Amino acid sequence: MSKIHHGGNVEEIAEKLNVPMEEIKDFSANINPLGFPSDLWNVLVQSFANIEVYPNPKYPELKKAIAQHLGINSDDVFVGNGATEILDETIRAEKATDALVLAPTFGEYERLFERIGVKTHHYYLQEENNFALEINELIDLLKTHHEITVICLTSPNNPTGQMISLKDLRKLADFCNKHHRLLILDESFIDLTIDEQPSFVNELTDQDRVYIVRAATKFFAIPGLRLGYGITKNAKLKTLLKIQENTWSVNGIADVFGQNMFRAKKYIELTHQWLDVQQPALYDALKKIPAIKVFPSITNFFLFKCTEPDLREKLIRQRILIRQCDDYEGLGAQYYRVAVKGPQDNVLLVNMLKEILGRDER
Ligand SMILES: Cc1ncc(COP(=O)(O)O)c(C=O)c1O
């Protein structure tokens, strides 16, 4: 696998252009544009006192807050330094030789599998199908590949924004339970979906060989603070994951933040109001640019295809950063991902794209 890069590298671009970081409009990282929930500043500042003591490595209050929010038991919850650490631990929990990931999808899975010697297979999503997953096709593939014991799926998927229905997930989970496979389901963007879509957490049973991975980093705009959590109800999976858990992986400040994050009700409501209006508005505006083929998405980013040479560089010159998807397995240099931001920024992006790509509208 070629080296993956991630969105959000504003520092590097600002340095290149010799401008302050604040002047770059970053559409490359899919972070809530409302920023950090200001109601929680005080809590956060008070938590600085915690830096002189170790956090409780069992994180009882943090797990309780997450469990209450999700309507599950604290014992079903695992916490970590971002969703990435939870992914790493769940991937290590199963002693697999072969795993399956979608293509295209978030590149970290493959990197995490490969560094512990697990071979990664791909299920190629089809552009003609808007990159939606055909669950029966995936199950048929698994039936002929007995060596694949871990399946790592993303819903909504990054960078396509496509969700897997709860019905399809149930079908796959039942297959995994029956055939002793493990499903790792990354729902890092589930709370940033239009009309907040239901999570598979609500469907989980203690029989399910399923880990669900969630992130606080995207919704609460804390990629620098870092907080992620994992959920399983299966006793055997819990035991295996406990073996892999790193000690004190959530720092004392993130611990306190997480205990309080779901109390920021107004912020949560405003976030959904922003997304439910701005996401469809950006989709409609992008659809009207003839040189772009934008794919439907349920979440806070869009994948589009455009053959204009050096589009990313041309936008960078205008201080706009988008994510080129050339390092995603199954995509190429003509694919790009843009995050949904506030109304002014979204209009700026669309206008700049129109300027670069020609103004005639459909
Ligand atoms: C699908 C997906 N899962 C997980 C992550 C990483 O989340 P975190 O920053 O919480 O580690 C990302 C980051 O872009 C992602 O796209």
The ligand as a MOL file (V3000), in Angstrom:
LIG
                    3D

  0  0  0     0  0            999 V3000
M  V30 BEGIN CTAB
M  V30 COUNTS 16 16 0 0 0
M  V30 BEGIN ATOM
M  V30 1 C -13.7420 6.8020 9.2690 0
M  V30 2 C -12.7750 7.3740 10.2450 0
M  V30 3 N -12.5760 6.7390 11.4130 0
M  V30 4 C -11.7110 7.2230 12.3270 0
M  V30 5 C -11.0010 8.3800 12.0980 0
M  V30 6 C -10.0160 8.8840 13.1260 0
M  V30 7 O -10.6790 9.4820 14.1690 0
M  V30 8 P -9.8670 10.0190 15.4450 0
M  V30 9 O -9.3300 11.3570 15.0900 0
M  V30 10 O -10.8990 10.0630 16.5230 0
M  V30 11 O -8.7840 9.0430 15.7340 0
M  V30 12 C -11.1640 9.0630 10.8950 0
M  V30 13 C -10.4160 10.3060 10.6440 0
M  V30 14 O -10.5070 10.9210 9.6230 0
M  V30 15 C -12.0770 8.5520 9.9620 0
M  V30 16 O -12.2820 9.1560 8.7890 0
M  V30 END ATOM
M  V30 BEGIN BOND
M  V30 1 1 1 2
M  V30 2 1 2 3
M  V30 3 2 2 15
M  V30 4 2 3 4
M  V30 5 1 4 5
M  V30 6 1 5 6
M  V30 7 2 5 12
M  V30 8 1 6 7
M  V30 9 1 7 8
M  V30 10 2 8 9
M  V30 11 1 8 10
M  V30 12 1 8 11
M  V30 13 1 12 13
M  V30 14 1 12 15
M  V30 15 2 13 14
M  V30 16 1 15 16
M  V30 END BOND
M  V30 END CTAB
M  END
